[in-house]
Amino acid sequence: MANAWFETVAEAQRRAKKRLPKGVYGALVAGSERGLTAEDNLTAFAELGFAPHTAGLANERNMGVTVMGQSMSMPVMISPTGVQAVHPDGEVAVARAAAARGVAMGLSSFASKPIEEVVAANPQTFFQMYWVGTREEMLARMERARRAGAVGMIATLDWSFAYGRDWGSPFIPEKINFEAARRYAPQVLARPRWLLDFAKTGKIPDLTVPNMVANPGDEAPTFFGAYGMWMQSPMPTWEDVAWLREQWGGPFMLKGVMRVDDAKRAVDAGVTAISVSNHGGNNLDGTPASIRALPAVADAVGDQIEVLLDGGIRRGGDVAKALALGAKAVMIGRAYLWGLAANGQAGVENVLDLMRDGLGSAMVGLGRPSVADLSREDIVIPPGFERHLGDDKMPDAPMESITRRGRTSA
């Protein structure tokens, strides 16, 4: 289609909203409870400014990086997200798009496509695991990922899946049955193109999670069935983190680190990388934006492990800001899902192109020929922007905020 290309991620979101049933779109955009954290992920990037040069600008745009042993064309990778029913090809389309643009793929345990198909589409696939079930069951899923060819593991251990939302949580069925079809019918019929996409494949949106079983073809649980298993599993300890890392034996990322003390414990556990992330605002609402927590975490452990940033990335300029504040690379979630909903694989490629082009423009203006050259000198950081969580080296704060904190504690 001649008009399929979109110029911004915001336009991809608008097209996704027009194409998707209301409940499907609502599940993508909403954060937990009041949505404070989801909103702050975006607001925080808007508070940061650039300090561009006038002459002597960069002629080169060297964006290549290596993350957890994988060479990538730019410091952007796909963050694992669950059941991608926004498009029939789901995670396979995303993996193909990432491979076409030379970046790594993160695949969720709660994905709708089996890991074997995704690795075939993109050999640079990291498999994401939750702490669900017994150690034996986790080992079996891990071995399946190893056999499939996953190049690394991403462990997400703290996500509470808080789906209560002040403005109303969208109805998400456990499986597509008569009752689900009845409730969703008005929404689906209002979005006939989305329904037609699935009709062409001869399949309905699949809400099972095939990567939660040890072998391809085993009967897979539904998304909420797997979630129920998760809620019944004991919360992992730092010893469990070290055990999981040791059992995998290869590149290992701990996702969801927001505190300096947790980052240091992650180093002690032997992880390769951490992702400073609040799970897109879908975890504990009121957690600060991940970009606010990034500088303190990067300062504390960035010379020992790789530090990535996940949350609120909507343009290439956001990538530049994250790198300037200490991230080696970023992970994107909603941005590529909107591209997938808007135009399938081509839409995801479109989003990745926008990230690359926007990052390149920022590098030129800042006079930085390589992403490795980006630094805090390139960023305008307003007073009180950073959040030093779990760190006793608190930055100087305005007297007003100090007084306010004192009154609050009193």
BAMIMAR-155467 format. One record per residue (C-alpha): residue number from 1; x negated, y, z; chain. Coordinates in Angstrom, 2 decimals. Example, Ala and Ser with C-alpha at 12.3 -4.5 7.8 and 13.67 -1.06 7.14 Angstrom:
REM BAMIMAR-155467
[1,[-12.30,-4.50,7.80],'A']
[2,[-13.67,-1.06,7.14],'A']
//
This chain:
REM BAMIMAR-155467
[1,[0.00,0.00,0.00],'A']
[2,[-1.34,3.40,-1.03],'A']
[3,[-0.22,5.08,2.22],'A']
[4,[-1.32,2.27,4.54],'A']
[5,[-4.47,4.11,5.65],'A']
[6,[-4.13,6.23,8.79],'A']
[7,[-6.44,9.08,9.76],'A']
[8,[-6.28,8.73,13.56],'A']
[9,[-5.56,6.13,16.23],'A']
[10,[-2.66,8.36,17.28],'A']
[11,[-1.13,7.84,13.83],'A']
[12,[-1.65,4.07,14.19],'A']
[13,[0.26,4.25,17.47],'A']
[14,[3.11,6.18,15.83],'A']
[15,[3.37,3.58,13.08],'A']
[16,[3.24,0.75,15.59],'A']
[17,[6.10,2.34,17.51],'A']
[18,[8.18,2.56,14.33],'A']
[19,[7.43,-1.03,13.36],'A']
[20,[7.67,-2.93,16.63],'A']
[21,[10.79,-3.85,18.63],'A']
[22,[11.18,-1.51,21.57],'A']
[23,[10.29,-4.13,24.18],'A']
[24,[7.17,-5.29,22.32],'A']
[25,[5.92,-1.73,21.97],'A']
[26,[6.77,-0.99,25.60],'A']
[27,[4.68,-3.93,26.77],'A']
[28,[1.68,-2.46,24.92],'A']
[29,[1.77,1.14,26.10],'A']
[30,[2.96,0.97,29.68],'A']
[31,[0.71,0.80,32.71],'A']
[32,[1.72,-0.61,36.07],'A']
[33,[4.05,1.18,38.48],'A']
[34,[3.97,4.96,37.95],'A']
[35,[1.32,4.75,35.24],'A']
[36,[-1.15,7.03,37.02],'A']
[37,[-4.20,5.03,36.05],'A']
[38,[-3.15,4.52,32.44],'A']
[39,[-2.61,8.28,32.12],'A']
[40,[-5.88,9.15,33.84],'A']
[41,[-7.82,6.94,31.40],'A']
[42,[-6.78,9.39,28.67],'A']
[43,[-6.83,12.59,30.72],'A']
[44,[-10.38,12.01,31.90],'A']
[45,[-11.80,11.85,28.37],'A']
[46,[-9.98,15.08,27.54],'A']
[47,[-11.70,16.79,30.49],'A']
[48,[-15.15,16.01,29.11],'A']
[49,[-16.64,18.37,26.54],'A']
[50,[-19.59,18.38,24.15],'A']
[51,[-22.64,20.66,24.03],'A']
[52,[-23.43,20.74,20.28],'A']
[53,[-26.45,22.26,18.54],'A']
[54,[-26.41,24.78,15.69],'A']
[55,[-29.49,23.77,13.67],'A']
[56,[-31.83,20.81,13.65],'A']
[57,[-28.86,18.49,13.54],'A']
[58,[-29.19,14.74,13.08],'A']
[59,[-29.63,13.44,9.54],'A']
[60,[-29.52,9.81,10.65],'A']
[61,[-26.79,7.90,12.42],'A']
[62,[-28.34,4.78,13.87],'A']
[63,[-25.52,3.02,15.71],'A']
[64,[-26.77,-0.54,15.93],'A']
[65,[-26.90,-2.13,19.39],'A']
[66,[-27.39,-5.54,20.93],'A']
[67,[-24.86,-6.56,23.57],'A']
[68,[-25.30,-9.81,25.49],'A']
[69,[-27.64,-11.04,22.78],'A']
[70,[-25.35,-10.16,19.87],'A']
[71,[-26.45,-7.60,17.29],'A']
[72,[-23.61,-5.26,16.35],'A']
[73,[-23.30,-2.49,13.78],'A']
[74,[-22.02,-0.04,16.38],'A']
[75,[-21.47,0.08,20.15],'A']
[76,[-17.79,-0.91,19.97],'A']
[77,[-16.42,-4.39,20.62],'A']
[78,[-12.98,-5.94,20.86],'A']
[79,[-11.66,-6.24,24.41],'A']
[80,[-9.70,-9.44,25.11],'A']
[81,[-5.95,-8.89,25.31],'A']
[82,[-3.19,-11.45,25.80],'A']
[83,[-0.57,-12.80,23.39],'A']
[84,[-0.83,-10.56,20.33],'A']
[85,[2.68,-11.05,18.99],'A']
[86,[2.58,-7.67,17.26],'A']
[87,[1.53,-9.47,14.05],'A']
[88,[1.81,-13.11,12.86],'A']
[89,[-1.96,-13.48,12.41],'A']
[90,[-2.66,-12.05,15.87],'A']
[91,[-6.16,-12.64,17.19],'A']
[92,[-7.36,-14.25,13.95],'A']
[93,[-6.66,-11.03,12.04],'A']
[94,[-8.47,-9.04,14.73],'A']
[95,[-11.45,-11.41,14.63],'A']
[96,[-11.70,-11.14,10.84],'A']
[97,[-11.56,-7.36,11.03],'A']
[98,[-14.27,-7.26,13.69],'A']
[99,[-16.47,-9.58,11.64],'A']
[100,[-15.95,-7.41,8.55],'A']
[101,[-17.19,-4.39,10.50],'A']
[102,[-20.03,-6.21,12.24],'A']
[103,[-18.77,-6.12,15.82],'A']
[104,[-18.11,-8.79,18.44],'A']
[105,[-14.73,-10.22,19.38],'A']
[106,[-13.39,-10.79,22.88],'A']
[107,[-10.76,-13.54,23.03],'A']
[108,[-8.38,-13.85,25.96],'A']
[109,[-7.52,-17.13,27.66],'A']
[110,[-3.95,-15.89,27.27],'A']
[111,[-4.33,-15.38,23.50],'A']
[112,[-1.78,-16.74,21.05],'A']
[113,[-4.37,-18.32,18.72],'A']
[114,[-6.73,-21.20,19.56],'A']
[115,[-10.37,-20.36,20.11],'A']
[116,[-11.44,-22.69,17.30],'A']
[117,[-9.60,-20.57,14.72],'A']
[118,[-10.90,-17.32,16.16],'A']
[119,[-14.55,-18.41,16.24],'A']
[120,[-14.19,-19.60,12.64],'A']
[121,[-13.03,-16.07,11.78],'A']
[122,[-15.78,-14.36,13.79],'A']
[123,[-18.79,-16.35,15.07],'A']
[124,[-19.58,-13.46,17.45],'A']
[125,[-16.72,-14.36,19.80],'A']
[126,[-16.88,-14.07,23.58],'A']
[127,[-14.36,-16.17,25.48],'A']
[128,[-12.59,-14.56,28.40],'A']
[129,[-11.59,-16.66,31.41],'A']
[130,[-9.50,-16.08,34.51],'A']
[131,[-9.95,-17.84,37.83],'A']
[132,[-7.03,-20.19,37.29],'A']
[133,[-6.60,-23.73,38.53],'A']
[134,[-9.22,-26.06,39.97],'A']
[135,[-12.92,-25.89,39.23],'A']
[136,[-12.56,-29.06,37.16],'A']
[137,[-9.84,-27.44,35.04],'A']
[138,[-11.94,-24.31,34.57],'A']
[139,[-14.94,-26.39,33.57],'A']
[140,[-12.83,-28.22,30.99],'A']
[141,[-11.67,-24.94,29.42],'A']
[142,[-15.22,-23.64,29.52],'A']
[143,[-16.54,-26.72,27.73],'A']
[144,[-13.90,-26.34,25.06],'A']
[145,[-15.09,-22.78,24.46],'A']
[146,[-18.69,-23.99,24.30],'A']
[147,[-17.80,-26.70,21.77],'A']
[148,[-15.91,-24.15,19.69],'A']
[149,[-19.02,-21.98,19.48],'A']
[150,[-18.27,-19.06,21.81],'A']
[151,[-21.44,-16.99,22.21],'A']
[152,[-20.70,-15.79,25.73],'A']
[153,[-18.16,-15.57,28.52],'A']
[154,[-16.16,-12.69,29.94],'A']
[155,[-14.79,-13.31,33.43],'A']
[156,[-11.75,-11.32,34.57],'A']
[157,[-11.10,-12.10,38.21],'A']
[158,[-9.16,-9.23,39.77],'A']
[159,[-6.28,-8.44,37.43],'A']
[160,[-3.03,-8.68,39.40],'A']
[161,[-0.69,-8.28,36.41],'A']
[162,[1.42,-5.66,38.16],'A']
[163,[4.29,-5.40,35.69],'A']
[164,[6.70,-3.35,37.80],'A']
[165,[7.06,0.03,36.10],'A']
[166,[8.89,3.08,37.33],'A']
[167,[10.48,3.74,33.94],'A']
[168,[11.60,0.14,33.49],'A']
[169,[9.64,-2.94,32.54],'A']
[170,[10.33,-4.40,29.09],'A']
[171,[12.00,-7.80,28.95],'A']
[172,[9.33,-10.41,28.12],'A']
[173,[10.76,-13.92,27.74],'A']
[174,[8.90,-16.99,28.93],'A']
[175,[9.68,-18.62,25.60],'A']
[176,[11.76,-17.88,22.55],'A']
[177,[15.08,-19.61,23.24],'A']
[178,[18.74,-18.74,22.65],'A']
[179,[18.91,-16.35,25.60],'A']
[180,[15.74,-14.55,24.54],'A']
[181,[17.00,-14.32,20.97],'A']
[182,[20.30,-12.91,22.18],'A']
[183,[18.67,-10.23,24.33],'A']
[184,[16.09,-9.26,21.72],'A']
[185,[18.41,-9.39,18.70],'A']
[186,[19.42,-5.67,18.70],'A']
[187,[15.78,-4.58,18.97],'A']
[188,[14.54,-7.00,16.32],'A']
[189,[17.29,-6.18,13.87],'A']
[190,[16.39,-2.51,14.26],'A']
[191,[12.85,-3.37,13.10],'A']
[192,[13.43,-5.62,10.07],'A']
[193,[9.89,-5.29,8.67],'A']
[194,[8.42,-6.83,11.84],'A']
[195,[10.90,-9.69,11.64],'A']
[196,[10.16,-10.16,7.92],'A']
[197,[6.43,-10.49,8.59],'A']
[198,[7.10,-13.48,10.85],'A']
[199,[9.79,-14.87,8.55],'A']
[200,[7.26,-15.10,5.73],'A']
[201,[5.11,-17.42,7.84],'A']
[202,[8.03,-19.66,8.74],'A']
[203,[7.27,-19.20,12.43],'A']
[204,[8.65,-17.19,15.31],'A']
[205,[6.43,-15.25,17.75],'A']
[206,[4.64,-17.85,19.86],'A']
[207,[4.43,-17.15,23.59],'A']
[208,[2.36,-20.21,24.48],'A']
[209,[-1.31,-19.83,25.40],'A']
[210,[-3.27,-22.61,23.64],'A']
[211,[-6.63,-21.76,25.23],'A']
[212,[-5.41,-22.65,28.71],'A']
[213,[-5.79,-26.38,27.99],'A']
[214,[-8.93,-28.48,27.72],'A']
[215,[-8.43,-29.76,24.18],'A']
[216,[-6.88,-28.46,20.96],'A']
[217,[-3.43,-29.94,20.50],'A']
[218,[-2.76,-30.50,24.21],'A']
[219,[0.60,-29.15,25.35],'A']
[220,[-0.07,-25.52,26.23],'A']
[221,[1.74,-23.57,28.94],'A']
[222,[3.71,-20.43,28.24],'A']
[223,[2.24,-17.06,29.14],'A']
[224,[4.26,-16.88,32.33],'A']
[225,[3.59,-20.53,33.06],'A']
[226,[-0.13,-19.78,32.98],'A']
[227,[0.46,-16.67,35.05],'A']
[228,[2.22,-18.78,37.66],'A']
[229,[-0.81,-21.08,37.77],'A']
[230,[-2.99,-18.02,38.32],'A']
[231,[-0.88,-16.72,41.20],'A']
[232,[-1.19,-20.09,42.93],'A']
[233,[-4.98,-20.15,42.60],'A']
[234,[-7.08,-18.90,45.54],'A']
[235,[-8.81,-15.58,44.91],'A']
[236,[-12.47,-16.12,43.92],'A']
[237,[-15.44,-15.18,46.10],'A']
[238,[-18.80,-13.81,45.00],'A']
[239,[-20.13,-17.35,45.41],'A']
[240,[-17.48,-18.42,42.89],'A']
[241,[-18.69,-15.73,40.49],'A']
[242,[-22.24,-17.08,40.75],'A']
[243,[-20.95,-20.63,40.26],'A']
[244,[-18.99,-19.67,37.14],'A']
[245,[-22.00,-17.85,35.71],'A']
[246,[-24.26,-20.81,36.45],'A']
[247,[-21.87,-23.34,34.88],'A']
[248,[-21.65,-21.30,31.70],'A']
[249,[-25.40,-20.84,31.53],'A']
[250,[-25.36,-18.24,28.75],'A']
[251,[-24.47,-14.54,28.37],'A']
[252,[-21.90,-13.68,31.03],'A']
[253,[-19.90,-10.49,31.59],'A']
[254,[-17.90,-9.62,34.71],'A']
[255,[-14.99,-7.42,33.64],'A']
[256,[-13.17,-5.01,35.92],'A']
[257,[-16.00,-3.56,38.03],'A']
[258,[-15.22,-0.06,39.36],'A']
[259,[-17.36,0.16,42.51],'A']
[260,[-21.09,0.56,42.96],'A']
[261,[-21.24,-2.05,45.71],'A']
[262,[-19.41,-4.55,43.49],'A']
[263,[-21.78,-3.78,40.63],'A']
[264,[-24.73,-4.57,42.89],'A']
[265,[-23.10,-7.84,43.97],'A']
[266,[-22.61,-8.69,40.31],'A']
[267,[-26.35,-8.22,39.76],'A']
[268,[-27.03,-10.54,42.69],'A']
[269,[-24.68,-13.12,41.15],'A']
[270,[-26.80,-13.15,38.01],'A']
[271,[-24.40,-11.70,35.45],'A']
[272,[-25.68,-10.40,32.11],'A']
[273,[-23.28,-7.47,31.87],'A']
[274,[-20.38,-5.76,33.58],'A']
[275,[-17.47,-3.84,32.13],'A']
[276,[-16.42,-0.77,34.09],'A']
[277,[-12.69,-1.23,33.65],'A']
[278,[-9.33,-0.80,35.38],'A']
[279,[-7.60,-3.14,32.92],'A']
[280,[-6.02,-0.34,30.96],'A']
[281,[-4.02,0.80,33.97],'A']
[282,[-2.29,-2.57,34.31],'A']
[283,[-3.79,-3.47,37.66],'A']
[284,[-3.70,-1.42,40.87],'A']
[285,[-2.06,1.89,39.98],'A']
[286,[-3.87,4.88,41.40],'A']
[287,[-7.30,3.51,40.49],'A']
[288,[-9.32,6.30,38.83],'A']
[289,[-10.09,6.35,35.13],'A']
[290,[-12.96,4.01,34.33],'A']
[291,[-14.96,6.83,32.70],'A']
[292,[-14.96,8.67,36.05],'A']
[293,[-16.51,5.66,37.79],'A']
[294,[-18.99,4.89,35.00],'A']
[295,[-21.85,7.33,35.84],'A']
[296,[-22.32,6.13,39.41],'A']
[297,[-22.22,2.47,38.39],'A']
[298,[-24.61,3.02,35.46],'A']
[299,[-27.03,4.92,37.70],'A']
[300,[-26.98,2.11,40.24],'A']
[301,[-27.45,-0.96,38.03],'A']
[302,[-27.92,0.18,34.44],'A']
[303,[-31.61,-0.65,34.53],'A']
[304,[-30.89,-4.23,35.63],'A']
[305,[-27.87,-5.35,33.59],'A']
[306,[-25.88,-4.12,30.61],'A']
[307,[-23.04,-1.74,31.51],'A']
[308,[-20.02,-1.38,29.22],'A']
[309,[-16.95,0.86,29.48],'A']
[310,[-13.37,-0.23,28.86],'A']
[311,[-10.33,2.05,29.10],'A']
[312,[-8.99,5.11,27.31],'A']
[313,[-11.11,4.95,24.13],'A']
[314,[-9.06,6.49,21.30],'A']
[315,[-11.68,8.06,19.01],'A']
[316,[-15.34,7.94,18.14],'A']
[317,[-16.00,11.02,20.24],'A']
[318,[-14.82,9.05,23.29],'A']
[319,[-17.42,6.41,22.45],'A']
[320,[-20.12,9.09,22.38],'A']
[321,[-19.01,10.41,25.77],'A']
[322,[-19.13,6.95,27.32],'A']
[323,[-22.60,6.27,25.95],'A']
[324,[-23.83,9.66,27.15],'A']
[325,[-22.64,8.79,30.68],'A']
[326,[-24.49,5.50,30.80],'A']
[327,[-22.56,2.82,28.88],'A']
[328,[-24.45,0.64,26.40],'A']
[329,[-21.22,0.01,24.46],'A']
[330,[-17.46,0.28,24.84],'A']
[331,[-14.58,-2.15,24.55],'A']
[332,[-11.29,-1.16,22.93],'A']
[333,[-7.85,-2.65,23.56],'A']
[334,[-4.66,-0.72,22.76],'A']
[335,[-6.33,1.11,19.86],'A']
[336,[-6.87,-2.05,17.81],'A']
[337,[-3.49,-3.50,18.81],'A']
[338,[-1.82,-0.46,17.28],'A']
[339,[-3.90,-0.93,14.15],'A']
[340,[-2.87,-4.59,14.05],'A']
[341,[0.80,-3.70,14.41],'A']
[342,[0.57,-0.96,11.80],'A']
[343,[-1.26,-2.87,9.06],'A']
[344,[-2.60,-6.24,10.15],'A']
[345,[-6.28,-6.98,9.61],'A']
[346,[-6.70,-3.88,7.44],'A']
[347,[-5.23,-1.80,10.26],'A']
[348,[-7.81,-3.10,12.74],'A']
[349,[-10.58,-2.40,10.24],'A']
[350,[-9.10,1.09,9.87],'A']
[351,[-9.36,1.66,13.63],'A']
[352,[-12.95,0.44,13.71],'A']
[353,[-13.81,2.74,10.80],'A']
[354,[-12.33,5.67,12.71],'A']
[355,[-14.47,4.80,15.73],'A']
[356,[-17.59,4.60,13.57],'A']
[357,[-16.89,7.84,11.71],'A']
[358,[-16.01,9.78,14.84],'A']
[359,[-19.11,8.55,16.64],'A']
[360,[-21.22,9.54,13.64],'A']
[361,[-19.75,13.04,13.61],'A']
[362,[-20.51,13.46,17.32],'A']
[363,[-24.10,12.28,16.79],'A']
[364,[-24.63,14.79,14.00],'A']
[365,[-23.27,17.70,16.01],'A']
[366,[-25.26,16.75,19.09],'A']
[367,[-28.48,16.32,17.12],'A']
[368,[-28.85,12.67,18.13],'A']
[369,[-30.06,10.33,15.35],'A']
[370,[-29.55,7.21,17.48],'A']
[371,[-26.88,6.18,19.96],'A']
[372,[-29.73,5.39,22.35],'A']
[373,[-30.55,9.12,22.43],'A']
[374,[-27.18,10.23,23.82],'A']
[375,[-27.46,11.58,27.36],'A']
[376,[-25.66,13.68,29.96],'A']
[377,[-27.27,16.76,28.43],'A']
[378,[-24.84,16.31,25.55],'A']
[379,[-21.75,16.40,27.75],'A']
[380,[-19.93,19.16,29.62],'A']
[381,[-18.83,17.57,32.89],'A']
[382,[-16.41,19.61,35.03],'A']
[383,[-16.97,19.82,38.80],'A']
[384,[-15.39,16.95,40.70],'A']
[385,[-15.01,14.80,37.59],'A']
[386,[-16.91,11.73,38.79],'A']
[387,[-15.69,9.15,41.29],'A']
[388,[-18.37,7.38,43.31],'A']
[389,[-16.50,4.31,44.49],'A']
[390,[-18.26,2.11,47.02],'A']
[391,[-21.31,4.39,46.96],'A']
[392,[-22.71,6.21,49.98],'A']
[393,[-24.47,8.73,47.73],'A']
[394,[-21.48,10.99,47.26],'A']
[395,[-22.05,14.03,45.01],'A']
[396,[-21.57,17.54,46.31],'A']
[397,[-17.89,18.49,46.16],'A']
[398,[-16.18,21.88,46.22],'A']
[399,[-15.41,23.09,49.75],'A']
[400,[-11.70,23.01,48.99],'A']
[401,[-11.74,19.30,48.24],'A']
[402,[-13.90,18.58,51.29],'A']
[403,[-11.42,20.44,53.48],'A']
[404,[-8.53,18.67,51.84],'A']
[405,[-10.13,15.27,52.45],'A']
[406,[-10.74,16.23,56.06],'A']
[407,[-7.11,17.19,56.56],'A']
[408,[-5.96,13.99,54.93],'A']
[409,[-8.12,11.82,57.15],'A']
[410,[-6.93,13.75,60.21],'A']
//
